[in-house]
Amino acid sequence: MKKAIQFIVLTCLLSWAIAGVAIGLGLRKESGLMFVVLGAVYMLLPAICAIILQKVHKEKPFKNLNISFRFNRWFLVAGIVPILLAFMTLGINLLFPNVSFSANYEGLLSTLPAEQAAHGIEQLSKIPPAVFLLTLLVLGIIAGYTINALFAFGEELGWRGYLLKALREKKFLFVSLITGFVWGLWHFPLILIGHNYPQHPIIGVGMMTVWCILLSPVMTYIVIKSKSVITAAIFHGTVNAVAGISLCLAGGNDLTNGVTGLAGFLALLLISITFFLYDKCVTKENIFTKEIGEY
């Protein structure tokens, strides 16, 4: 537990300090490329902190963090579940009052700066929705297993690599709750300057924390079953890559729409219940109720 606390404190303080300096210098989501750079650096910090602590504890860097490329079916599950999440979220969102599918992609484009959004409406209106969704899906899968997974690995080596190992004597649900809570709260400087919840940045901090808590059990389960933190990077990268599918909407707002909104919360609950039932009734391993242990 001591190593877990050290990791949480170091990662949060270092990340918040770097983000604080950037924000103090005037960086906002509207800053375009500079915001992307901050996001990329921010994603690498959990891995950097994990390696720092391994050096402090005289451990070999990257050792015993389950960095395994040995392929198994869970590498496919890690890419498929985020796609199901995106389409389930879209379907659930369409059940909300005053929300409809948008062939002009207003919801998706609302996440962009005004000038880019205006240009995007003009360009995307020429593309049939089925073609657009299929293109977004194919590109999302490719990105989820490549460039997005590479950057997501920076986070996951920390959250579901080092921290998961440091909490291995604790039970699955406790570990998932703690990891999700810290992971969500860790995002707060980026949320406050417009990431994910530009219309509600303050409430968005709480929303992001809840979302990460709901996401954590599924990701932790996949890592344990695959015996590799690489699957967490694929899952994380694919979620980021295909999230736009869930935002092809008109109506609603950033608290209700998309995978990080209320619709996404409901979709995640359904997916988590499915994983729980699979664990309890199909494999009968009962991982959800056991200690993490040495997986």
C-alpha positions in Angstrom: 0.0 0.0 0.0 2.9 2.3 0.7 4.1 2.2 -2.9 0.5 2.8 -4.1 0.3 6.0 -2.0 3.7 7.1 -3.2 2.7 6.7 -6.8 -0.6 8.5 -6.4 0.9 11.5 -4.6 3.9 11.8 -7.0 1.8 11.4 -10.1 -0.9 13.9 -9.1 1.4 16.5 -7.7 3.8 16.4 -10.7 0.9 16.4 -13.2 -1.0 19.1 -11.5 2.1 21.3 -11.2 2.9 21.0 -14.9 -0.7 21.6 -15.9 -0.9 24.5 -13.5 2.2 26.2 -15.0 0.7 25.8 -18.5 -2.7 27.1 -17.5 -1.0 30.0 -15.7 0.7 30.9 -18.9 -2.7 31.1 -20.6 -3.1 27.7 -22.1 -6.7 26.7 -22.8 -8.4 24.1 -25.0 -8.8 26.8 -27.6 -5.0 26.9 -27.8 -5.1 24.2 -30.5 -1.8 22.5 -31.0 -0.4 23.6 -27.6 -3.3 22.0 -25.8 -2.7 18.8 -27.8 1.0 18.9 -26.8 0.0 19.4 -23.1 -2.4 16.5 -23.3 0.3 14.2 -24.9 2.8 15.1 -22.2 0.2 14.7 -19.4 -0.6 11.2 -20.6 3.1 10.2 -20.3 3.4 11.4 -16.7 2.0 8.3 -14.9 4.5 6.1 -16.7 7.3 8.5 -15.9 6.3 8.5 -12.2 6.2 4.7 -12.2 9.7 4.4 -13.5 11.0 7.0 -11.1 9.6 5.0 -8.2 11.0 1.8 -9.5 14.4 3.5 -9.5 13.9 4.8 -6.0 13.0 1.3 -4.8 16.0 -0.1 -6.7 13.9 -2.1 -9.1 14.7 -2.6 -12.8 12.7 -0.1 -14.8 9.7 -1.5 -16.7 10.2 -4.9 -15.0 7.2 -6.7 -13.4 4.7 -4.3 -14.9 3.1 -6.9 -17.2 4.3 -5.4 -20.4 3.5 -8.4 -22.6 2.8 -8.5 -26.3 1.9 -12.2 -26.2 -1.4 -12.2 -28.1 -4.6 -13.7 -26.8 -8.3 -13.1 -27.4 -8.4 -10.3 -24.8 -6.3 -8.2 -27.1 -9.3 -8.3 -29.4 -11.8 -7.7 -26.6 -9.8 -4.6 -25.6 -10.5 -3.2 -29.1 -14.1 -4.4 -29.5 -15.6 -3.3 -26.2 -14.9 0.5 -26.7 -16.7 0.2 -30.1 -19.7 -1.4 -28.4 -19.5 1.3 -25.8 -19.6 4.1 -28.5 -22.6 2.6 -30.3 -24.5 1.7 -27.2 -24.0 5.2 -25.9 -25.4 6.6 -29.2 -28.4 4.3 -29.0 -29.1 5.2 -25.3 -28.7 8.9 -26.1 -31.4 8.7 -28.8 -33.8 7.7 -26.1 -33.3 11.0 -24.2 -35.9 13.8 -24.7 -35.1 16.4 -27.4 -32.0 14.4 -28.7 -31.8 13.1 -32.2 -29.3 11.7 -34.7 -27.6 14.5 -36.6 -26.5 14.1 -40.2 -24.7 17.4 -39.7 -22.8 16.1 -36.7 -23.5 19.2 -34.5 -22.6 17.3 -31.3 -19.3 16.1 -32.6 -18.3 19.4 -34.1 -19.3 21.3 -30.9 -16.1 19.8 -29.3 -14.0 21.8 -31.8 -13.1 25.5 -31.8 -15.8 27.7 -33.6 -13.8 28.2 -36.8 -13.0 24.6 -37.2 -16.6 23.6 -36.4 -18.0 25.9 -39.1 -15.6 24.5 -41.7 -16.4 21.0 -40.5 -20.1 21.4 -41.0 -19.6 22.5 -44.5 -17.3 19.6 -45.3 -19.1 16.8 -43.4 -22.6 17.7 -44.7 -21.4 16.3 -48.1 -20.7 12.9 -46.6 -23.5 10.3 -46.1 -23.8 9.4 -42.4 -23.2 5.7 -43.0 -20.0 6.5 -44.9 -18.9 8.9 -42.2 -19.5 6.4 -39.3 -17.8 3.6 -41.2 -14.8 5.8 -41.9 -14.7 6.9 -38.3 -14.9 3.3 -37.1 -12.1 2.0 -39.4 -9.8 4.9 -38.6 -10.6 4.5 -34.9 -9.7 0.8 -34.8 -6.4 1.5 -36.6 -5.6 4.4 -34.2 -6.7 2.4 -31.2 -4.2 -0.3 -31.9 -1.3 2.1 -32.9 -0.7 5.8 -32.2 -3.5 6.2 -29.6 -2.4 3.0 -27.8 1.1 4.3 -27.7 0.1 7.5 -25.9 -2.4 5.7 -23.7 0.4 3.4 -22.7 1.9 6.3 -20.8 -1.2 6.4 -18.6 -1.8 2.7 -18.4 1.7 1.7 -17.4 1.0 3.8 -14.3 -2.7 3.1 -13.5 -3.0 -0.5 -14.5 0.6 -1.4 -14.4 2.4 0.0 -11.4 -0.6 0.9 -9.3 -2.4 -2.4 -10.0 0.7 -4.3 -8.8 1.1 -2.1 -5.8 -2.5 -2.9 -4.7 -2.3 -6.6 -5.6 -3.2 -7.6 -2.0 -6.5 -5.7 -2.2 -9.7 -6.9 -3.6 -10.7 -6.3 -7.2 -13.6 -3.9 -6.6 -11.6 -1.9 -4.0 -8.7 -1.6 -6.5 -11.0 -0.6 -9.3 -12.7 2.1 -7.2 -9.4 3.6 -5.9 -7.8 3.5 -9.4 -10.9 5.0 -11.1 -11.3 7.7 -8.5 -7.6 8.8 -8.6 -7.5 8.5 -12.4 -10.6 10.7 -12.8 -9.4 13.3 -10.3 -6.0 13.4 -11.9 -7.7 14.8 -15.1 -9.1 17.8 -13.2 -6.8 20.6 -14.6 -7.6 19.6 -18.2 -11.3 19.4 -17.4 -11.3 22.9 -15.9 -9.9 24.4 -19.1 -12.5 22.7 -21.4 -11.5 19.1 -22.0 -14.6 16.7 -22.4 -17.0 19.1 -20.7 -16.5 22.6 -22.2 -20.0 23.7 -21.3 -19.8 22.6 -17.7 -16.1 22.5 -16.6 -16.6 22.5 -12.9 -19.4 19.9 -12.8 -17.3 18.1 -15.4 -14.6 17.3 -12.8 -17.1 15.2 -10.9 -18.5 13.7 -14.1 -15.0 12.7 -15.3 -14.3 11.1 -11.9 -17.5 9.1 -12.0 -16.8 8.0 -15.6 -13.3 6.7 -14.7 -14.7 4.8 -11.7 -17.3 3.1 -14.0 -14.7 2.4 -16.6 -12.1 1.0 -14.2 -13.6 -2.5 -13.4 -13.9 -3.4 -17.1 -10.3 -2.3 -17.9 -8.9 -4.0 -14.8 -10.7 -7.2 -15.7 -9.3 -7.2 -19.2 -5.8 -6.6 -18.0 -6.0 -9.5 -15.5 -7.4 -11.9 -18.1 -4.9 -10.9 -20.7 -2.0 -10.7 -18.2 -0.8 -7.6 -20.1 -1.1 -3.9 -19.5 -0.9 -3.5 -23.3 -4.6 -4.4 -23.5 -5.4 -1.4 -21.2 -3.5 0.8 -23.6 -5.5 -0.6 -26.6 -8.8 -0.2 -24.8 -7.9 3.4 -23.7 -6.6 4.3 -27.1 -9.7 2.9 -28.9 -12.1 4.6 -26.5 -10.5 7.9 -27.4 -10.4 7.1 -31.1 -14.1 6.1 -31.5 -15.7 8.4 -29.0 -16.8 10.7 -31.8 -19.3 8.1 -32.9 -21.4 8.6 -29.8 -21.5 12.4 -30.5 -23.3 12.4 -33.8 -26.3 14.0 -32.2 -28.4 17.2 -32.1 -29.7 18.4 -28.7 -28.6 17.5 -25.2 -25.3 18.8 -23.8 -21.9 17.6 -22.6 -23.3 16.3 -19.4 -25.8 14.0 -21.1 -24.2 13.2 -24.5 -21.4 10.9 -25.5 -19.3 8.3 -23.8 -18.3 10.7 -21.0 -21.9 11.9 -20.5 -24.9 10.3 -18.7 -25.6 8.1 -21.7 -22.1 6.7 -21.5 -22.5 6.1 -17.8 -25.5 3.9 -18.5 -23.8 2.0 -21.3 -20.8 1.4 -19.0 -23.1 0.0 -16.3 -24.6 -2.4 -18.7 -21.1 -3.5 -19.9 -19.8 -3.9 -16.4 -22.8 -6.0 -15.4 -22.2 -8.2 -18.5 -18.5 -8.7 -17.4 -19.6 -9.5 -13.9 -22.1 -12.1 -15.0 -19.5 -13.6 -17.4 -17.0 -13.8 -14.5 -19.5 -15.3 -12.1 -21.7 -17.5 -14.3 -19.5 -18.5 -17.3 -15.9 -18.7 -16.2 -16.9 -19.0 -12.5 -13.5 -17.4 -11.5 -15.2 -14.8 -9.4 -12.4 -12.3 -10.1 -14.7 -9.4 -9.1 -14.8 -10.6 -5.5 -11.2 -11.8 -5.1 -7.9 -10.1 -4.3 -5.9 -9.0 -7.4 -3.0 -11.3 -6.5 -0.3 -12.2 -9.0 -2.1 -12.4 -12.3 
